[in-house]
């Protein structure tokens, strides 16, 4: 009887451990998914911020170029209206030197 009693006690302990382990692993899984979701959202916000910053800098460069182009030229008219030069004028090379903020 002693061997059978130990076996049933072991089975009961195993069932209790399984009953406790299932909610633990569910909470662990949910927490992991929440953390991954938060990290992905942070990466998306960072990428959107970088995109907005690049767009802002691009617009600043376009505005500066538009101011420096001769007032009466056709390039100025197209550049101000569309933000880009027409197809037949795009073959021109424009070099822009930007001063760093540290200088």
PyMOL commands that set and color helices and strands:
alter all, ss='L'
color gray80, all
select helices_A, chain A and resi 2-68+74-82+87-89
alter helices_A, ss='H'
color red, helices_A
deselect
rebuild
show_as cartoon
